[in-house]
Amino acid sequence: MSYPAQIKIPATYMRGGTSKGVFFRLQDLPEAAQQAGKARDNLLLRVIGSPDPYAKHTDGMGGATSSTSKTVIVSKSERADHDVDYLFGQVSIDKPFVDWSGNCGNLSAAVGPFAISNGLIDAAQIPENGVCEVRIWQANIEKTIIARVAITNGEVQETGDFELDGVTFPAAEIPVEFIDPASDEDGEGGSMFPTGNLVDKLEVPGIGTLQATMIDAGIPTVFINADAVNYNGTELQEAINGDPDALLMFERIRAHAALQMGLINELGEAEQRQHTPKVAFVAPPQSYVASSGKQVAATDVDLLVRALSMGKLHHAMMGTAAVAIGTAAAIPGTLVNLAAGGEERKLVTFGHPSGTLKVGAEATLVNGEWQVKKAIMSRSARILMEGTVRVPGDCF
């Protein structure tokens, strides 16, 4: 019996923020996978090594966590005032599907460096020394992202002294702006709160009625108070991920929030939409020890936030969820804002399992609707490996 040979596909393995993933140029993918559909999904599943019933990704490039089971496709943009199009695929670890419903804010920081290093940015746009501004069209959610990438001797500067909690080594800082993170497709406001309320009553059978702020900024996110589910906001991963009942509880909350936000039409659809919405719980500041052993003092932060991604507590914070946190914190009356003291603010520092993160957002009330023009935070990115990834020729 004969078996198909493996094929080689040019790829780059990159860290962006506290995530990492496999990056492709669109034109480098096999022709069948250059369009959305089953062939593309099957290819990316095989690259990552999913579905894996062992949850190890031994036979793929994935890392068996939501932060490391990611894929990115980048191409030159035909859209006015944009340099590249960025498509993000969140690969399920143990199920055969790729979730295209949202963005990865952490990997957004790696898109600019990848585009520059892979010839997708016009040479005239890249200074010999200085900063290259890359305008990115985020194709999943149809938003603009601006990344400012340091350039030294005509190449991306990857090393530096910028430290990011959740990342082991320092690197070069990459400021990232998420433009109109809560606007609709036409750039108009009004869709930031899908229910029309800053705080809703979320009824979850078997759990009760919870106060919830449900917001679509950066990524659809539902925020609840930590004490409403018997937590205090200082929890690390094992406290949640080692408790099957807790994971089931949060998934029920997430599914019912998705339904109330209009993201799904019936509860069963939530299983195939694991990437969005995110579910997070917030609490006022208090001291705790981060997963690295770092002491985080109550005076270091404005509030505490813990968020789940793909069914597990995130080891740090998703970049898109950080946008949602910054946006909600800027709007008086949301649970995030109240946990931070209830004051008007343009910048918030929150504690997460790996340490702290600062994000800025400025909200304005226009014709009775809250609008946010941009959210800003700094990340870093680095190429870990580049060359070709191999997959069986018949996998897609």
C-alpha positions as CSV (number, residue, x, y, z in Angstrom):
1,M,0.0,0.0,0.0
2,S,1.4,3.4,-1.0
3,Y,1.1,6.5,1.1
4,P,1.3,10.2,0.0
5,A,4.5,12.0,0.6
6,Q,4.7,15.0,2.9
7,I,4.7,18.4,1.4
8,K,6.6,21.5,2.5
9,I,4.9,24.9,3.1
10,P,6.9,28.0,3.9
11,A,6.0,29.1,7.5
12,T,7.3,31.1,10.4
13,Y,6.8,30.2,14.0
14,M,6.4,33.4,16.0
15,R,5.7,34.7,19.5
16,G,3.4,37.7,19.8
17,G,2.7,39.0,23.2
18,T,1.9,36.0,25.5
19,S,0.9,33.8,22.6
20,K,2.6,32.0,19.7
21,G,1.5,30.6,16.5
22,V,2.3,29.5,12.9
23,F,2.4,32.3,10.4
24,F,1.8,31.9,6.7
25,R,1.9,34.2,3.7
26,L,-1.4,33.6,1.8
27,Q,0.4,32.9,-1.5
28,D,2.6,30.2,0.1
29,L,-0.4,28.0,1.0
30,P,-1.5,25.2,-1.3
31,E,-4.0,26.6,-3.8
32,A,-6.9,24.7,-2.3
33,A,-6.1,26.3,1.1
34,Q,-5.9,29.9,-0.2
35,Q,-9.6,30.2,0.1
36,A,-11.8,29.8,3.2
37,G,-13.2,26.4,3.6
38,K,-12.7,22.8,4.5
39,A,-9.3,22.4,2.8
40,R,-7.9,25.4,4.7
41,D,-9.3,24.2,8.0
42,N,-8.0,20.7,7.5
43,L,-4.6,21.9,6.6
44,L,-4.3,24.1,9.7
45,L,-5.6,21.4,12.0
46,R,-2.8,19.1,10.7
47,V,-0.2,21.8,11.1
48,I,-1.1,22.3,14.7
49,G,-1.7,18.6,15.4
50,S,-5.4,18.7,16.1
51,P,-7.7,17.1,17.0
52,D,-5.5,15.5,19.7
53,P,-7.4,13.3,22.2
54,Y,-4.2,13.2,24.3
55,A,-4.2,17.1,24.4
56,K,-0.4,17.2,23.9
57,H,0.0,18.2,20.2
58,T,2.9,15.8,20.0
59,D,2.4,15.4,16.3
60,G,2.1,19.1,15.4
61,M,3.3,22.6,16.0
62,G,0.7,23.4,18.6
63,G,1.4,23.8,22.3
64,A,-1.8,22.2,23.6
65,T,-3.1,25.5,25.1
66,S,-5.3,28.2,23.7
67,S,-2.3,30.5,23.7
68,T,-0.2,28.2,21.5
69,S,-2.7,26.6,19.2
70,K,-2.9,29.5,16.8
71,T,-2.5,30.2,13.1
72,V,-2.1,33.4,11.1
73,I,-2.5,34.1,7.4
74,V,-1.1,37.4,6.1
75,S,-1.3,38.9,2.6
76,K,-0.8,42.3,0.9
77,S,-3.9,44.4,1.3
78,E,-6.0,45.7,-1.5
79,R,-7.9,47.8,0.9
80,A,-7.2,51.6,0.8
81,D,-4.9,52.9,3.5
82,H,-3.9,49.4,4.7
83,D,-0.6,47.5,4.2
84,V,-1.6,43.9,4.9
85,D,-4.7,41.8,5.6
86,Y,-4.4,39.6,8.8
87,L,-6.6,36.5,9.2
88,F,-6.5,34.6,12.5
89,G,-7.5,31.0,13.1
90,Q,-7.9,29.6,16.6
91,V,-7.4,25.9,16.4
92,S,-9.3,23.6,18.8
93,I,-7.0,21.2,20.7
94,D,-9.3,18.2,20.9
95,K,-12.0,18.9,18.4
96,P,-11.8,19.1,14.6
97,F,-12.5,22.7,14.0
98,V,-10.9,26.1,13.5
99,D,-12.7,29.1,15.0
100,W,-12.5,32.2,12.8
101,S,-14.9,34.3,14.9
102,G,-12.5,36.7,16.5
103,N,-9.0,38.2,16.6
104,C,-5.9,37.4,18.7
105,G,-4.7,40.7,20.2
106,N,-1.4,39.2,21.3
107,L,-0.5,37.9,17.8
108,S,-1.6,41.2,16.3
109,A,1.8,42.5,17.6
110,A,3.6,39.9,15.5
111,V,1.8,40.7,12.2
112,G,3.8,43.9,11.5
113,P,7.2,42.3,12.1
114,F,6.2,39.3,10.0
115,A,5.0,41.4,7.1
116,I,8.2,43.5,7.1
117,S,10.4,40.4,7.3
118,N,8.5,38.6,4.6
119,G,8.4,41.2,1.9
120,L,4.8,42.3,2.3
121,I,5.7,45.9,3.1
122,D,7.0,48.3,0.4
123,A,10.7,48.8,0.8
124,A,10.3,52.6,0.6
125,Q,8.1,52.4,3.7
126,I,10.8,50.8,5.8
127,P,13.4,53.3,7.3
128,E,17.0,52.3,7.7
129,N,16.7,53.2,11.3
130,G,13.6,54.3,13.1
131,V,10.0,53.1,13.3
132,C,7.9,51.5,10.5
133,E,4.2,52.0,10.9
134,V,2.2,49.0,9.6
135,R,-1.5,49.5,9.0
136,I,-3.2,46.1,9.4
137,W,-6.7,45.1,8.3
138,Q,-8.0,42.5,10.8
139,A,-10.1,40.4,8.5
140,N,-11.9,38.3,11.1
141,I,-13.6,41.3,12.7
142,E,-13.1,43.9,10.0
143,K,-11.1,46.4,12.1
144,T,-7.9,48.4,11.7
145,I,-4.8,47.8,13.8
146,I,-1.7,50.0,13.7
147,A,1.6,48.5,14.8
148,R,4.7,50.5,15.2
149,V,7.8,48.3,14.7
150,A,11.3,49.4,15.5
151,I,13.8,49.1,12.6
152,T,17.6,48.9,13.0
153,N,19.8,48.7,9.9
154,G,16.8,48.1,7.7
155,E,15.6,45.1,9.7
156,V,13.1,44.5,12.4
157,Q,14.6,45.1,15.8
158,E,13.5,42.1,17.9
159,T,15.7,42.3,21.0
160,G,15.3,45.0,23.6
161,D,14.5,45.7,27.3
162,F,10.7,45.8,27.2
163,E,9.4,43.3,29.7
164,L,5.9,41.8,29.5
165,D,4.5,39.8,32.3
166,G,3.8,36.3,31.0
167,V,6.8,36.3,28.7
168,T,10.1,35.0,30.0
169,F,12.6,37.3,28.3
170,P,12.6,41.0,27.4
171,A,12.3,42.1,23.8
172,A,11.7,45.2,21.7
173,E,8.5,47.1,22.5
174,I,5.8,47.2,19.8
175,P,3.0,49.7,20.6
176,V,-0.3,48.5,19.1
177,E,-3.4,50.6,18.5
178,F,-6.8,49.0,17.9
179,I,-8.8,51.6,16.0
180,D,-12.6,51.9,16.6
181,P,-12.6,48.6,18.5
182,A,-16.3,48.8,19.2
183,S,-17.6,50.3,16.0
184,D,-19.7,48.5,13.5
185,E,-18.5,47.6,9.9
186,D,-19.2,51.2,8.7
187,G,-17.2,52.7,11.6
188,E,-20.3,53.9,13.4
189,G,-20.7,53.5,17.1
190,G,-23.7,52.0,19.0
191,S,-22.9,48.3,19.0
192,M,-20.5,48.3,21.9
193,F,-23.1,46.8,24.3
194,P,-25.1,44.3,22.3
195,T,-27.9,44.3,24.9
196,G,-28.0,48.1,25.2
197,N,-27.1,47.9,28.9
198,L,-23.9,48.6,30.9
199,V,-24.9,45.9,33.3
200,D,-27.4,43.0,32.6
201,K,-29.0,40.3,34.6
202,L,-27.7,37.0,33.2
203,E,-29.7,34.0,34.1
204,V,-27.8,30.7,34.1
205,P,-29.7,27.6,35.0
206,G,-28.0,25.8,37.9
207,I,-25.9,28.8,38.8
208,G,-28.4,31.6,39.3
209,T,-28.8,35.2,38.1
210,L,-25.5,37.1,37.8
211,Q,-24.8,40.7,37.1
212,A,-22.8,40.9,33.9
213,T,-21.3,43.5,31.6
214,M,-21.4,42.2,28.1
215,I,-19.3,44.2,25.7
216,D,-18.0,43.9,22.1
217,A,-14.8,45.8,22.0
218,G,-11.6,44.1,20.9
219,I,-13.5,40.8,21.3
220,P,-17.0,40.0,22.6
221,T,-16.5,39.6,26.3
222,V,-18.8,38.9,29.3
223,F,-17.5,40.3,32.7
224,I,-18.9,39.1,36.0
225,N,-17.9,39.8,39.6
226,A,-15.5,37.3,41.1
227,D,-17.4,37.1,44.4
228,A,-20.6,36.2,42.6
229,V,-19.0,32.8,41.7
230,N,-17.1,32.4,45.0
231,Y,-13.7,33.7,43.8
232,N,-11.6,36.7,44.8
233,G,-9.7,37.6,41.6
234,T,-6.3,36.4,42.8
235,E,-6.7,32.8,41.4
236,L,-3.9,31.3,39.3
237,Q,-4.5,28.7,36.5
238,E,-4.6,25.5,38.6
239,A,-7.4,26.9,40.9
240,I,-9.7,27.0,37.8
241,N,-8.2,24.6,35.3
242,G,-7.8,21.8,37.9
243,D,-11.5,22.0,38.8
244,P,-13.8,20.4,36.2
245,D,-16.9,21.8,37.9
246,A,-15.5,25.3,37.7
247,L,-14.8,24.9,34.0
248,L,-18.3,23.6,33.4
249,M,-19.7,26.6,35.3
250,F,-17.8,29.1,33.3
251,E,-18.7,27.4,30.0
252,R,-22.4,27.6,31.0
253,I,-22.0,31.3,31.8
254,R,-20.2,31.9,28.5
255,A,-22.9,30.0,26.4
256,H,-25.8,31.9,28.0
257,A,-24.0,35.2,27.5
258,A,-23.4,34.4,23.9
259,L,-27.1,33.8,23.5
260,Q,-28.0,37.0,25.2
261,M,-25.5,38.9,23.2
262,G,-27.0,37.6,20.0
263,L,-23.8,35.8,18.9
264,I,-25.6,32.5,18.7
265,N,-29.2,31.5,18.0
266,E,-29.4,28.5,20.4
267,L,-27.2,27.2,23.2
268,G,-25.8,24.3,21.2
269,E,-24.0,26.6,18.8
270,A,-21.6,27.7,21.6
271,E,-19.7,24.4,21.4
272,Q,-18.6,25.3,17.8
273,R,-17.8,28.9,18.8
274,Q,-15.2,28.5,21.5
275,H,-13.1,31.5,20.8
276,T,-15.9,34.0,21.4
277,P,-17.2,35.4,23.6
278,K,-14.6,35.4,26.3
279,V,-15.7,35.1,29.9
280,A,-13.9,37.0,32.7
281,F,-14.3,37.8,36.3
282,V,-13.2,41.0,38.0
283,A,-12.4,42.1,41.6
284,P,-11.1,45.2,43.4
285,P,-7.3,45.4,44.0
286,Q,-5.6,43.1,46.5
287,S,-2.1,41.7,46.8
288,Y,-1.2,38.3,45.4
289,V,1.7,36.2,44.2
290,A,1.8,35.8,40.4
291,S,2.6,32.5,38.7
292,S,6.2,33.5,38.3
293,G,6.6,34.2,42.0
294,K,6.4,37.9,41.4
295,Q,4.7,39.9,44.2
296,V,1.9,42.0,42.9
297,A,0.8,44.6,45.5
298,A,-2.7,46.0,45.7
299,T,-1.2,49.4,45.1
300,D,0.2,48.2,41.8
301,V,-3.1,47.7,40.1
302,D,-6.5,49.3,39.6
303,L,-8.4,46.0,39.6
304,L,-7.9,42.3,39.2
305,V,-9.1,40.3,36.1
306,R,-9.0,36.6,35.3
307,A,-10.2,35.5,31.9
308,L,-10.9,32.1,30.2
309,S,-10.0,31.3,26.6
310,M,-11.0,28.1,24.8
311,G,-12.4,26.7,28.0
312,K,-9.4,27.2,30.3
313,L,-8.1,30.1,32.5
314,H,-5.6,32.0,30.5
315,H,-2.0,32.1,31.9
316,A,-1.9,35.9,31.5
317,M,-4.4,37.9,29.4
318,M,-5.6,37.8,25.9
319,G,-4.7,41.0,24.0
320,T,-8.2,41.4,22.7
321,A,-9.7,40.9,26.1
322,A,-7.3,43.5,27.4
323,V,-8.9,45.9,24.8
324,A,-12.3,45.0,26.3
325,I,-11.0,45.6,29.8
326,G,-9.5,49.0,28.9
327,T,-12.7,50.0,27.1
328,A,-15.1,48.8,29.8
329,A,-12.9,50.4,32.5
330,A,-13.2,53.8,30.7
331,I,-17.1,53.7,30.9
332,P,-18.6,54.6,34.2
333,G,-21.0,52.0,35.5
334,T,-19.7,48.8,34.0
335,L,-18.6,46.1,36.4
336,V,-15.0,46.6,35.2
337,N,-15.2,50.3,36.0
338,L,-16.8,49.7,39.3
339,A,-14.2,47.1,40.3
340,A,-11.5,49.8,39.5
341,G,-13.2,52.3,41.8
342,G,-15.9,53.7,39.6
343,E,-13.9,56.8,38.5
344,E,-13.5,58.1,34.9
345,R,-10.2,57.0,33.5
346,K,-8.3,56.8,30.3
347,L,-5.7,54.2,31.5
348,V,-6.1,51.1,33.6
349,T,-3.5,48.7,35.1
350,F,-5.0,45.3,36.0
351,G,-3.6,42.2,37.6
352,H,-3.7,38.9,35.8
353,P,-2.2,35.5,36.7
354,S,1.2,36.3,35.4
355,G,1.5,39.9,36.7
356,T,0.1,43.2,35.5
357,L,-0.8,44.9,32.2
358,K,-1.6,48.5,31.3
359,V,-4.0,49.4,28.6
360,G,-5.4,52.8,27.5
361,A,-8.8,53.7,26.1
362,E,-10.8,56.9,26.0
363,A,-14.6,56.7,25.9
364,T,-17.0,59.4,24.9
365,L,-20.8,59.6,25.1
366,V,-22.2,60.6,21.6
367,N,-26.0,60.8,21.2
368,G,-26.5,58.6,24.1
369,E,-24.1,55.9,22.9
370,W,-20.7,55.2,24.2
371,Q,-17.9,55.3,21.6
372,V,-14.2,54.5,21.8
373,K,-11.9,55.7,19.0
374,K,-8.9,53.5,19.9
375,A,-7.4,51.3,22.6
376,I,-3.6,51.2,23.0
377,M,-1.2,48.8,24.6
378,S,2.4,47.6,24.2
379,R,3.4,44.1,23.4
380,S,6.5,42.5,21.9
381,A,7.2,39.8,19.2
382,R,9.9,37.5,18.1
383,I,10.6,35.0,15.3
384,L,11.2,31.6,17.0
385,M,11.8,29.6,13.8
386,E,11.4,30.0,10.1
387,G,11.5,27.7,7.1
388,T,8.9,25.1,6.1
389,V,6.4,23.1,7.9
390,R,5.6,19.6,6.6
391,V,2.2,17.9,6.5
392,P,1.0,14.8,4.6
393,G,0.0,15.7,1.1
394,D,-3.5,14.3,1.5
395,C,-4.4,16.0,4.8
396,F,-6.5,18.7,3.1
